[in-house]
Amino acid sequence: ANTWADRIILADRQCRDDLPDYNDDYLDRFYAQVGSVAIQELNGAAHDTGSYWYTAWLNAGRPELPSR
């Protein structure tokens, strides 16, 4: 995963150079530079984060979650 980090960060900086915010133009440029690799890495990071939270909840004895 770290081998792609520099490439993804560089692509992000290049895509934001003349854009005021993260809009559709940014996403098109970003995807053109790093393609599905960034999407896979971001999805993996989201999955890992969820797994950490779930494991912490299990290790805490599966306490009742507060209602909204």
PQR file with spaces between the fields and no chain letter, atoms N, CA, C, O and H, PARSE charges and radii, in Angstrom:
ATOM       1  N    ALA     1       0.826   -1.198    0.000 -0.4000 1.5000
ATOM       2  CA   ALA     1       0.000    0.000    0.000 -0.0000 2.0000
ATOM       3  C    ALA     1       0.865    1.255    0.000  0.5500 1.7000
ATOM       4  O    ALA     1       0.555    2.214   -0.706 -0.5500 1.4000
ATOM       5  N    ASN     2       1.942    1.265    0.777 -0.4000 1.5000
ATOM       6  CA   ASN     2       2.787    2.449    0.855 -0.0000 2.0000
ATOM       7  C    ASN     2       3.485    2.758   -0.459  0.5500 1.7000
ATOM       8  O    ASN     2       3.865    3.905   -0.696 -0.5500 1.4000
ATOM       9  H    ASN     2       2.195    0.486    1.351  0.4000 1.0000
ATOM      10  N    THR     3       3.661    1.768   -1.313 -0.4000 1.5000
ATOM      11  CA   THR     3       4.314    2.024   -2.590 -0.0000 2.0000
ATOM      12  C    THR     3       3.473    2.945   -3.456  0.5500 1.7000
ATOM      13  O    THR     3       4.006    3.644   -4.318 -0.5500 1.4000
ATOM      14  H    THR     3       3.352    0.837   -1.121  0.4000 1.0000
ATOM      15  N    TRP     4       2.187    2.952   -3.241 -0.4000 1.5000
ATOM      16  CA   TRP     4       1.295    3.808   -4.027 -0.0000 2.0000
ATOM      17  C    TRP     4       1.065    5.168   -3.387  0.5500 1.7000
ATOM      18  O    TRP     4       0.572    6.083   -4.046 -0.5500 1.4000
ATOM      19  H    TRP     4       1.754    2.384   -2.541  0.4000 1.0000
ATOM      20  N    ALA     5       1.414    5.317   -2.114 -0.4000 1.5000
ATOM      21  CA   ALA     5       1.102    6.545   -1.390 -0.0000 2.0000
ATOM      22  C    ALA     5       1.695    7.782   -2.058  0.5500 1.7000
ATOM      23  O    ALA     5       0.985    8.769   -2.251 -0.5500 1.4000
ATOM      24  H    ALA     5       1.815    4.574   -1.578  0.4000 1.0000
ATOM      25  N    ASP     6       2.964    7.754   -2.412 -0.4000 1.5000
ATOM      26  CA   ASP     6       3.590    8.921   -3.040 -0.0000 2.0000
ATOM      27  C    ASP     6       2.912    9.267   -4.357  0.5500 1.7000
ATOM      28  O    ASP     6       2.686   10.440   -4.656 -0.5500 1.4000
ATOM      29  H    ASP     6       3.541    6.952   -2.255  0.4000 1.0000
ATOM      30  N    ARG     7       2.592    8.261   -5.131 -0.4000 1.5000
ATOM      31  CA   ARG     7       1.937    8.490   -6.425 -0.0000 2.0000
ATOM      32  C    ARG     7       0.544    9.104   -6.237  0.5500 1.7000
ATOM      33  O    ARG     7       0.155   10.004   -6.981 -0.5500 1.4000
ATOM      34  H    ARG     7       2.775    7.308   -4.888  0.4000 1.0000
ATOM      35  N    ILE     8      -0.192    8.621   -5.253 -0.4000 1.5000
ATOM      36  CA   ILE     8      -1.538    9.130   -4.993 -0.0000 2.0000
ATOM      37  C    ILE     8      -1.480   10.562   -4.478  0.5500 1.7000
ATOM      38  O    ILE     8      -2.272   11.405   -4.902 -0.5500 1.4000
ATOM      39  H    ILE     8       0.124    7.890   -4.649  0.4000 1.0000
ATOM      40  N    ILE     9      -0.554   10.845   -3.571 -0.4000 1.5000
ATOM      41  CA   ILE     9      -0.418   12.200   -3.031 -0.0000 2.0000
ATOM      42  C    ILE     9      -0.001   13.180   -4.120  0.5500 1.7000
ATOM      43  O    ILE     9      -0.533   14.288   -4.188 -0.5500 1.4000
ATOM      44  H    ILE     9       0.089   10.160   -3.227  0.4000 1.0000
ATOM      45  N    LEU    10       0.938   12.790   -4.968 -0.4000 1.5000
ATOM      46  CA   LEU    10       1.362   13.652   -6.070 -0.0000 2.0000
ATOM      47  C    LEU    10       0.199   13.920   -7.025  0.5500 1.7000
ATOM      48  O    LEU    10      -0.001   15.058   -7.450 -0.5500 1.4000
ATOM      49  H    LEU    10       1.370   11.890   -4.913  0.4000 1.0000
ATOM      50  N    ALA    11      -0.555   12.900   -7.360 -0.4000 1.5000
ATOM      51  CA   ALA    11      -1.705   13.071   -8.255 -0.0000 2.0000
ATOM      52  C    ALA    11      -2.717   14.022   -7.637  0.5500 1.7000
ATOM      53  O    ALA    11      -3.277   14.868   -8.334 -0.5500 1.4000
ATOM      54  H    ALA    11      -0.392   11.976   -7.014  0.4000 1.0000
ATOM      55  N    ASP    12      -2.958   13.895   -6.340 -0.4000 1.5000
ATOM      56  CA   ASP    12      -3.894   14.789   -5.654 -0.0000 2.0000
ATOM      57  C    ASP    12      -3.431   16.234   -5.767  0.5500 1.7000
ATOM      58  O    ASP    12      -4.226   17.117   -6.089 -0.5500 1.4000
ATOM      59  H    ASP    12      -2.503   13.207   -5.773  0.4000 1.0000
ATOM      60  N    ARG    13      -2.158   16.482   -5.507 -0.4000 1.5000
ATOM      61  CA   ARG    13      -1.630   17.852   -5.585 -0.0000 2.0000
ATOM      62  C    ARG    13      -1.737   18.416   -6.997  0.5500 1.7000
ATOM      63  O    ARG    13      -2.115   19.573   -7.180 -0.5500 1.4000
ATOM      64  H    ARG    13      -1.512   15.765   -5.245  0.4000 1.0000
ATOM      65  N    GLN    14      -1.406   17.604   -7.989 -0.4000 1.5000
ATOM      66  CA   GLN    14      -1.471   18.063   -9.372 -0.0000 2.0000
ATOM      67  C    GLN    14      -2.909   18.350   -9.791  0.5500 1.7000
ATOM      68  O    GLN    14      -3.160   19.310  -10.520 -0.5500 1.4000
ATOM      69  H    GLN    14      -1.098   16.664   -7.840  0.4000 1.0000
ATOM      70  N    CYS    15      -3.830   17.553   -9.352 -0.4000 1.5000
ATOM      71  CA   CYS    15      -5.228   17.732   -9.735 -0.0000 2.0000
ATOM      72  C    CYS    15      -5.851   18.951   -9.070  0.5500 1.7000
ATOM      73  O    CYS    15      -6.778   19.548   -9.618 -0.5500 1.4000
ATOM      74  H    CYS    15      -3.626   16.773   -8.760  0.4000 1.0000
ATOM      75  N    ARG    16      -5.353   19.327   -7.894 -0.4000 1.5000
ATOM      76  CA   ARG    16      -5.899   20.472   -7.170 -0.0000 2.0000
ATOM      77  C    ARG    16      -5.252   21.792   -7.557  0.5500 1.7000
ATOM      78  O    ARG    16      -5.696   22.844   -7.096 -0.5500 1.4000
ATOM      79  H    ARG    16      -4.600   18.842   -7.449  0.4000 1.0000
ATOM      80  N    ASP    17      -4.222   21.769   -8.384 -0.4000 1.5000
ATOM      81  CA   ASP    17      -3.462   22.982   -8.687 -0.0000 2.0000
ATOM      82  C    ASP    17      -4.320   24.179   -9.055  0.5500 1.7000
ATOM      83  O    ASP    17      -4.123   25.265   -8.511 -0.5500 1.4000
ATOM      84  H    ASP    17      -3.862   20.915   -8.758  0.4000 1.0000
ATOM      85  N    ASP    18      -5.255   24.007   -9.955 -0.4000 1.5000
ATOM      86  CA   ASP    18      -6.044   25.153  -10.404 -0.0000 2.0000
ATOM      87  C    ASP    18      -7.533   24.983  -10.132  0.5500 1.7000
ATOM      88  O    ASP    18      -8.357   25.648  -10.759 -0.5500 1.4000
ATOM      89  H    ASP    18      -5.415   23.125  -10.397  0.4000 1.0000
ATOM      90  N    LEU    19      -7.880   24.112   -9.217 -0.4000 1.5000
ATOM      91  CA   LEU    19      -9.282   23.900   -8.869 -0.0000 2.0000
ATOM      92  C    LEU    19      -9.544   24.398   -7.447  0.5500 1.7000
ATOM      93  O    LEU    19      -8.737   24.166   -6.546 -0.5500 1.4000
ATOM      94  H    LEU    19      -7.211   23.571   -8.707  0.4000 1.0000
ATOM      95  N    PRO    20     -10.664   25.078   -7.248 -0.5600 1.5000
ATOM      96  CA   PRO    20     -10.948   25.628   -5.924  0.2800 2.0000
ATOM      97  C    PRO    20     -11.356   24.574   -4.888  0.5500 1.7000
ATOM      98  O    PRO    20     -11.185   24.784   -3.687 -0.5500 1.4000
ATOM      99  N    ASP    21     -11.892   23.446   -5.353 -0.4000 1.5000
ATOM     100  CA   ASP    21     -12.332   22.416   -4.409 -0.0000 2.0000
ATOM     101  C    ASP    21     -12.369   21.049   -5.079  0.5500 1.7000
ATOM     102  O    ASP    21     -12.020   20.901   -6.251 -0.5500 1.4000
ATOM     103  H    ASP    21     -12.030   23.275   -6.329  0.4000 1.0000
ATOM     104  N    TYR    22     -12.792   20.073   -4.325 -0.4000 1.5000
ATOM     105  CA   TYR    22     -12.884   18.704   -4.835 -0.0000 2.0000
ATOM     106  C    TYR    22     -14.226   18.541   -5.544  0.5500 1.7000
ATOM     107  O    TYR    22     -15.243   18.250   -4.914 -0.5500 1.4000
ATOM     108  H    TYR    22     -13.075   20.193   -3.373  0.4000 1.0000
ATOM     109  N    ASN    23     -14.214   18.731   -6.845 -0.4000 1.5000
ATOM     110  CA   ASN    23     -15.442   18.636   -7.627 -0.0000 2.0000
ATOM     111  C    ASN    23     -15.298   17.532   -8.676  0.5500 1.7000
ATOM     112  O    ASN    23     -14.341   16.759   -8.646 -0.5500 1.4000
ATOM     113  H    ASN    23     -13.389   18.967   -7.357  0.4000 1.0000
ATOM     114  N    ASP    24     -16.254   17.466   -9.600 -0.4000 1.5000
ATOM     115  CA   ASP    24     -16.213   16.423  -10.625 -0.0000 2.0000
ATOM     116  C    ASP    24     -14.966   16.518  -11.504  0.5500 1.7000
ATOM     117  O    ASP    24     -14.413   15.494  -11.906 -0.5500 1.4000
ATOM     118  H    ASP    24     -17.031   18.095   -9.625  0.4000 1.0000
ATOM     119  N    ASP    25     -14.522   17.739  -11.802 -0.4000 1.5000
ATOM     120  CA   ASP    25     -13.302   17.900  -12.603 -0.0000 2.0000
ATOM     121  C    ASP    25     -12.100   17.295  -11.874  0.5500 1.7000
ATOM     122  O    ASP    25     -11.271   16.609  -12.472 -0.5500 1.4000
ATOM     123  H    ASP    25     -14.972   18.570  -11.476  0.4000 1.0000
ATOM     124  N    TYR    26     -12.028   17.566  -10.571 -0.4000 1.5000
ATOM     125  CA   TYR    26     -10.945   16.986   -9.770 -0.0000 2.0000
ATOM     126  C    TYR    26     -10.997   15.467   -9.837  0.5500 1.7000
ATOM     127  O    TYR    26      -9.983   14.817  -10.094 -0.5500 1.4000
ATOM     128  H    TYR    26     -12.702   18.124  -10.085  0.4000 1.0000
ATOM     129  N    LEU    27     -12.175   14.902   -9.607 -0.4000 1.5000
ATOM     130  CA   LEU    27     -12.307   13.441   -9.600 -0.0000 2.0000
ATOM     131  C    LEU    27     -11.928   12.836  -10.942  0.5500 1.7000
ATOM     132  O    LEU    27     -11.282   11.789  -10.987 -0.5500 1.4000
ATOM     133  H    LEU    27     -12.999   15.429   -9.398  0.4000 1.0000
ATOM     134  N    ASP    28     -12.320   13.479  -12.032 -0.4000 1.5000
ATOM     135  CA   ASP    28     -11.955   12.981  -13.363 -0.0000 2.0000
ATOM     136  C    ASP    28     -10.440   12.989  -13.552  0.5500 1.7000
ATOM     137  O    ASP    28      -9.861   12.016  -14.035 -0.5500 1.4000
ATOM     138  H    ASP    28     -12.845   14.329  -11.995  0.4000 1.0000
ATOM     139  N    ARG    29      -9.808   14.090  -13.168 -0.4000 1.5000
ATOM     140  CA   ARG    29      -8.350   14.201  -13.304 -0.0000 2.0000
ATOM     141  C    ARG    29      -7.634   13.175  -12.419  0.5500 1.7000
ATOM     142  O    ARG    29      -6.696   12.503  -12.846 -0.5500 1.4000
ATOM     143  H    ARG    29     -10.278   14.880  -12.775  0.4000 1.0000
ATOM     144  N    PHE    30      -8.104   13.080  -11.185 -0.4000 1.5000
ATOM     145  CA   PHE    30      -7.472   12.172  -10.230 -0.0000 2.0000
ATOM     146  C    PHE    30      -7.580   10.730  -10.700  0.5500 1.7000
ATOM     147  O    PHE    30      -6.595    9.993  -10.679 -0.5500 1.4000
ATOM     148  H    PHE    30      -8.866   13.627  -10.837  0.4000 1.0000
ATOM     149  N    TYR    31      -8.759   10.328  -11.118 -0.4000 1.5000
ATOM     150  CA   TYR    31      -8.952    8.949  -11.573 -0.0000 2.0000
ATOM     151  C    TYR    31      -8.117    8.668  -12.816  0.5500 1.7000
ATOM     152  O    TYR    31      -7.601    7.562  -12.981 -0.5500 1.4000
ATOM     153  H    TYR    31      -9.560   10.926  -11.135  0.4000 1.0000
ATOM     154  N    ALA    32      -7.981    9.662  -13.691 -0.4000 1.5000
ATOM     155  CA   ALA    32      -7.175    9.474  -14.900 -0.0000 2.0000
ATOM     156  C    ALA    32      -5.706    9.217  -14.549  0.5500 1.7000
ATOM     157  O    ALA    32      -5.015    8.488  -15.260 -0.5500 1.4000
ATOM     158  H    ALA    32      -8.401   10.560  -13.557  0.4000 1.0000
ATOM     159  N    GLN    33      -5.235    9.814  -13.459 -0.4000 1.5000
ATOM     160  CA   GLN    33      -3.824    9.651  -13.087 -0.0000 2.0000
ATOM     161  C    GLN    33      -3.546    8.379  -12.294  0.5500 1.7000
ATOM     162  O    GLN    33      -2.543    7.707  -12.536 -0.5500 1.4000
ATOM     163  H    GLN    33      -5.797   10.406  -12.881  0.4000 1.0000
ATOM     164  N    VAL    34      -4.410    8.046  -11.365 -0.4000 1.5000
ATOM     165  CA   VAL    34      -4.112    6.901  -10.498 -0.0000 2.0000
ATOM     166  C    VAL    34      -5.079    5.737  -10.674  0.5500 1.7000
ATOM     167  O    VAL    34      -4.867    4.657  -10.122 -0.5500 1.4000
ATOM     168  H    VAL    34      -5.225    8.591  -11.169  0.4000 1.0000
ATOM     169  N    GLY    35      -6.134    5.958  -11.440 -0.4000 1.5000
ATOM     170  CA   GLY    35      -7.057    4.881  -11.767 -0.0000 2.0000
ATOM     171  C    GLY    35      -7.629    4.155  -10.576  0.5500 1.7000
ATOM     172  O    GLY    35      -7.826    4.722   -9.501 -0.5500 1.4000
ATOM     173  H    GLY    35      -6.305    6.835  -11.889  0.4000 1.0000
ATOM     174  N    SER    36      -7.884    2.907  -10.794 -0.4000 1.5000
ATOM     175  CA   SER    36      -8.577    2.116   -9.782 -0.0000 2.0000
ATOM     176  C    SER    36      -7.709    1.809   -8.567  0.5500 1.7000
ATOM     177  O    SER    36      -8.221    1.378   -7.534 -0.5500 1.4000
ATOM     178  H    SER    36      -7.724    2.446  -11.667  0.4000 1.0000
ATOM     179  N    VAL    37      -6.403    2.026   -8.680 -0.4000 1.5000
ATOM     180  CA   VAL    37      -5.516    1.745   -7.542 -0.0000 2.0000
ATOM     181  C    VAL    37      -5.924    2.578   -6.330  0.5500 1.7000
ATOM     182  O    VAL    37      -6.006    2.056   -5.218 -0.5500 1.4000
ATOM     183  H    VAL    37      -5.987    2.376   -9.520  0.4000 1.0000
ATOM     184  N    ALA    38      -6.178    3.856   -6.536 -0.4000 1.5000
ATOM     185  CA   ALA    38      -6.566    4.721   -5.426 -0.0000 2.0000
ATOM     186  C    ALA    38      -7.884    4.264   -4.827  0.5500 1.7000
ATOM     187  O    ALA    38      -8.041    4.249   -3.607 -0.5500 1.4000
ATOM     188  H    ALA    38      -6.111    4.280   -7.439  0.4000 1.0000
ATOM     189  N    ILE    39      -8.828    3.894   -5.671 -0.4000 1.5000
ATOM     190  CA   ILE    39     -10.123    3.434   -5.189 -0.0000 2.0000
ATOM     191  C    ILE    39      -9.950    2.170   -4.353  0.5500 1.7000
ATOM     192  O    ILE    39     -10.548    2.044   -3.285 -0.5500 1.4000
ATOM     193  H    ILE    39      -8.701    3.906   -6.663  0.4000 1.0000
ATOM     194  N    GLN    40      -9.147    1.250   -4.829 -0.4000 1.5000
ATOM     195  CA   GLN    40      -8.903    0.011   -4.078 -0.0000 2.0000
ATOM     196  C    GLN    40      -8.244    0.305   -2.733  0.5500 1.7000
ATOM     197  O    GLN    40      -8.614   -0.281   -1.716 -0.5500 1.4000
ATOM     198  H    GLN    40      -8.661    1.353   -5.697  0.4000 1.0000
ATOM     199  N    GLU    41      -7.282    1.200   -2.728 -0.4000 1.5000
ATOM     200  CA   GLU    41      -6.589    1.532   -1.484 -0.0000 2.0000
ATOM     201  C    GLU    41      -7.528    2.226   -0.495  0.5500 1.7000
ATOM     202  O    GLU    41      -7.504    1.925    0.698 -0.5500 1.4000
ATOM     203  H    GLU    41      -6.981    1.677   -3.554  0.4000 1.0000
ATOM     204  N    LEU    42      -8.351    3.151   -0.987 -0.4000 1.5000
ATOM     205  CA   LEU    42      -9.293    3.840   -0.107 -0.0000 2.0000
ATOM     206  C    LEU    42     -10.341    2.880    0.439  0.5500 1.7000
ATOM     207  O    LEU    42     -10.698    2.955    1.615 -0.5500 1.4000
ATOM     208  H    LEU    42      -8.370    3.395   -1.957  0.4000 1.0000
ATOM     209  N    ASN    43     -10.833    1.984   -0.397 -0.4000 1.5000
ATOM     210  CA   ASN    43     -11.790    0.979    0.071 -0.0000 2.0000
ATOM     211  C    ASN    43     -11.153    0.069    1.110  0.5500 1.7000
ATOM     212  O    ASN    43     -11.785   -0.274    2.109 -0.5500 1.4000
ATOM     213  H    ASN    43     -10.544    1.923   -1.352  0.4000 1.0000
ATOM     214  N    GLY    44      -9.917   -0.320    0.883 -0.4000 1.5000
ATOM     215  CA   GLY    44      -9.210   -1.151    1.851 -0.0000 2.0000
ATOM     216  C    GLY    44      -9.023   -0.440    3.179  0.5500 1.7000
ATOM     217  O    GLY    44      -9.175   -1.044    4.241 -0.5500 1.4000
ATOM     218  H    GLY    44      -9.403   -0.042    0.071  0.4000 1.0000
ATOM     219  N    ALA    45      -8.695    0.845    3.120 -0.4000 1.5000
ATOM     220  CA   ALA    45      -8.519    1.625    4.345 -0.0000 2.0000
ATOM     221  C    ALA    45      -9.833    1.741    5.111  0.5500 1.7000
ATOM     222  O    ALA    45      -9.846    1.643    6.338 -0.5500 1.4000
ATOM     223  H    ALA    45      -8.572    1.336    2.258  0.4000 1.0000
ATOM     224  N    ALA    46     -10.933    1.947    4.398 -0.4000 1.5000
ATOM     225  CA   ALA    46     -12.246    2.021    5.047 -0.0000 2.0000
ATOM     226  C    ALA    46     -12.595    0.685    5.700  0.5500 1.7000
ATOM     227  O    ALA    46     -13.103    0.652    6.821 -0.5500 1.4000
ATOM     228  H    ALA    46     -10.923    2.027    3.401  0.4000 1.0000
ATOM     229  N    HIS    47     -12.326   -0.399    5.008 -0.4000 1.5000
ATOM     230  CA   HIS    47     -12.591   -1.732    5.562 -0.0000 2.0000
ATOM     231  C    HIS    47     -11.751   -1.982    6.812  0.5500 1.7000
ATOM     232  O    HIS    47     -12.261   -2.478    7.816 -0.5500 1.4000
ATOM     233  H    HIS    47     -11.913   -0.372    4.097  0.4000 1.0000
ATOM     234  N    ASP    48     -10.474   -1.640    6.751 -0.4000 1.5000
ATOM     235  CA   ASP    48      -9.589   -1.836    7.903 -0.0000 2.0000
ATOM     236  C    ASP    48     -10.061   -1.025    9.107  0.5500 1.7000
ATOM     237  O    ASP    48     -10.055   -1.521   10.234 -0.5500 1.4000
ATOM     238  H    ASP    48     -10.060   -1.236    5.935  0.4000 1.0000
ATOM     239  N    THR    49     -10.467    0.218    8.870 -0.4000 1.5000
ATOM     240  CA   THR    49     -10.952    1.067    9.958 -0.0000 2.0000
ATOM     241  C    THR    49     -12.193    0.458   10.606  0.5500 1.7000
ATOM     242  O    THR    49     -12.303    0.421   11.832 -0.5500 1.4000
ATOM     243  H    THR    49     -10.472    0.621    7.955  0.4000 1.0000
ATOM     244  N    GLY    50     -13.125   -0.018    9.782 -0.4000 1.5000
ATOM     245  CA   GLY    50     -14.313   -0.678   10.315 -0.0000 2.0000
ATOM     246  C    GLY    50     -13.961   -1.918   11.112  0.5500 1.7000
ATOM     247  O    GLY    50     -14.576   -2.196   12.142 -0.5500 1.4000
ATOM     248  H    GLY    50     -13.036    0.013    8.787  0.4000 1.0000
ATOM     249  N    SER    51     -12.980   -2.660   10.645 -0.4000 1.5000
ATOM     250  CA   SER    51     -12.548   -3.866   11.358 -0.0000 2.0000
ATOM     251  C    SER    51     -11.963   -3.528   12.725  0.5500 1.7000
ATOM     252  O    SER    51     -12.191   -4.252   13.694 -0.5500 1.4000
ATOM     253  H    SER    51     -12.480   -2.435    9.809  0.4000 1.0000
ATOM     254  N    TYR    52     -11.208   -2.430   12.808 -0.4000 1.5000
ATOM     255  CA   TYR    52     -10.646   -2.017   14.093 -0.0000 2.0000
ATOM     256  C    TYR    52     -11.759   -1.674   15.085  0.5500 1.7000
ATOM     257  O    TYR    52     -11.727   -2.097   16.240 -0.5500 1.4000
ATOM     258  H    TYR    52     -11.022   -1.841   12.021  0.4000 1.0000
ATOM     259  N    TRP    53     -12.740   -0.902   14.617 -0.4000 1.5000
ATOM     260  CA   TRP    53     -13.865   -0.539   15.481 -0.0000 2.0000
ATOM     261  C    TRP    53     -14.642   -1.770   15.921  0.5500 1.7000
ATOM     262  O    TRP    53     -15.004   -1.885   17.092 -0.5500 1.4000
ATOM     263  H    TRP    53     -12.766   -0.559   13.679  0.4000 1.0000
ATOM     264  N    TYR    54     -14.899   -2.681   15.010 -0.4000 1.5000
ATOM     265  CA   TYR    54     -15.653   -3.894   15.329 -0.0000 2.0000
ATOM     266  C    TYR    54     -14.895   -4.750   16.344  0.5500 1.7000
ATOM     267  O    TYR    54     -15.487   -5.256   17.298 -0.5500 1.4000
ATOM     268  H    TYR    54     -14.605   -2.588   14.059  0.4000 1.0000
ATOM     269  N    THR    55     -13.597   -4.910   16.141 -0.4000 1.5000
ATOM     270  CA   THR    55     -12.782   -5.695   17.068 -0.0000 2.0000
ATOM     271  C    THR    55     -12.756   -5.049   18.451  0.5500 1.7000
ATOM     272  O    THR    55     -12.835   -5.751   19.459 -0.5500 1.4000
ATOM     273  H    THR    55     -13.116   -4.499   15.366  0.4000 1.0000
ATOM     274  N    ALA    56     -12.649   -3.735   18.511 -0.4000 1.5000
ATOM     275  CA   ALA    56     -12.665   -3.033   19.796 -0.0000 2.0000
ATOM     276  C    ALA    56     -14.001   -3.256   20.499  0.5500 1.7000
ATOM     277  O    ALA    56     -14.035   -3.450   21.715 -0.5500 1.4000
ATOM     278  H    ALA    56     -12.585   -3.164   17.692  0.4000 1.0000
ATOM     279  N    TRP    57     -15.092   -3.231   19.752 -0.4000 1.5000
ATOM     280  CA   TRP    57     -16.422   -3.460   20.315 -0.0000 2.0000
ATOM     281  C    TRP    57     -16.526   -4.884   20.858  0.5500 1.7000
ATOM     282  O    TRP    57     -17.046   -5.097   21.953 -0.5500 1.4000
ATOM     283  H    TRP    57     -15.064   -3.073   18.765  0.4000 1.0000
ATOM     284  N    LEU    58     -16.029   -5.864   20.087 -0.4000 1.5000
ATOM     285  CA   LEU    58     -16.043   -7.256   20.552 -0.0000 2.0000
ATOM     286  C    LEU    58     -15.200   -7.421   21.814  0.5500 1.7000
ATOM     287  O    LEU    58     -15.627   -8.062   22.774 -0.5500 1.4000
ATOM     288  H    LEU    58     -15.606   -5.692   19.197  0.4000 1.0000
ATOM     289  N    ASN    59     -14.003   -6.840   21.805 -0.4000 1.5000
ATOM     290  CA   ASN    59     -13.100   -6.952   22.953 -0.0000 2.0000
ATOM     291  C    ASN    59     -13.655   -6.261   24.198  0.5500 1.7000
ATOM     292  O    ASN    59     -13.283   -6.605   25.320 -0.5500 1.4000
ATOM     293  H    ASN    59     -13.656   -6.320   21.025  0.4000 1.0000
ATOM     294  N    ALA    60     -14.535   -5.298   23.999 -0.4000 1.5000
ATOM     295  CA   ALA    60     -15.164   -4.598   25.123 -0.0000 2.0000
ATOM     296  C    ALA    60     -16.356   -5.374   25.675  0.5500 1.7000
ATOM     297  O    ALA    60     -17.010   -4.919   26.613 -0.5500 1.4000
ATOM     298  H    ALA    60     -14.837   -5.019   23.088  0.4000 1.0000
ATOM     299  N    GLY    61     -16.641   -6.529   25.104 -0.4000 1.5000
ATOM     300  CA   GLY    61     -17.739   -7.355   25.592 -0.0000 2.0000
ATOM     301  C    GLY    61     -19.060   -7.103   24.891  0.5500 1.7000
ATOM     302  O    GLY    61     -20.120   -7.438   25.420 -0.5500 1.4000
ATOM     303  H    GLY    61     -16.110   -6.898   24.341  0.4000 1.0000
ATOM     304  N    ARG    62     -19.006   -6.525   23.726 -0.4000 1.5000
ATOM     305  CA   ARG    62     -20.198   -6.248   22.906 -0.0000 2.0000
ATOM     306  C    ARG    62     -21.238   -5.406   23.660  0.5500 1.7000
ATOM     307  O    ARG    62     -22.400   -5.800   23.766 -0.5500 1.4000
ATOM     308  H    ARG    62     -18.145   -6.253   23.296  0.4000 1.0000
ATOM     309  N    PRO    63     -20.821   -4.261   24.175 -0.5600 1.5000
ATOM     310  CA   PRO    63     -21.766   -3.433   24.933  0.2800 2.0000
ATOM     311  C    PRO    63     -22.901   -2.915   24.044  0.5500 1.7000
ATOM     312  O    PRO    63     -22.761   -2.775   22.829 -0.5500 1.4000
ATOM     313  N    GLU    64     -24.010   -2.643   24.693 -0.4000 1.5000
ATOM     314  CA   GLU    64     -25.174   -2.095   23.992 -0.0000 2.0000
ATOM     315  C    GLU    64     -24.800   -0.729   23.408  0.5500 1.7000
ATOM     316  O    GLU    64     -24.209    0.106   24.092 -0.5500 1.4000
ATOM     317  H    GLU    64     -24.123   -2.757   25.680  0.4000 1.0000
ATOM     318  N    LEU    65     -25.145   -0.515   22.162 -0.4000 1.5000
ATOM     319  CA   LEU    65     -24.867    0.762   21.516 -0.0000 2.0000
ATOM     320  C    LEU    65     -26.002    1.730   21.814  0.5500 1.7000
ATOM     321  O    LEU    65     -27.165    1.330   21.851 -0.5500 1.4000
ATOM     322  H    LEU    65     -25.626   -1.194   21.606  0.4000 1.0000
ATOM     323  N    PRO    66     -25.673    2.995   22.026 -0.5600 1.5000
ATOM     324  CA   PRO    66     -26.734    3.967   22.318  0.2800 2.0000
ATOM     325  C    PRO    66     -27.639    4.155   21.104  0.5500 1.7000
ATOM     326  O    PRO    66     -27.195    4.082   19.958 -0.5500 1.4000
ATOM     327  N    SER    67     -28.906    4.395   21.380 -0.4000 1.5000
ATOM     328  CA   SER    67     -29.829    4.664   20.273 -0.0000 2.0000
ATOM     329  C    SER    67     -29.621    6.098   19.809  0.5500 1.7000
ATOM     330  O    SER    67     -29.121    6.943   20.551 -0.5500 1.4000
ATOM     331  H    SER    67     -29.267    4.454   22.311  0.4000 1.0000
ATOM     332  N    ARG    68     -30.002    6.346   18.606 -0.4000 1.5000
ATOM     333  CA   ARG    68     -29.838    7.701   18.063 -0.0000 2.0000
ATOM     334  C    ARG    68     -30.939    8.512   18.579  0.5500 1.7000
ATOM     335  O    ARG    68     -31.030    9.699   18.268 -0.5500 1.4000
ATOM     336  H    ARG    68     -30.408    5.660   18.003  0.4000 1.0000
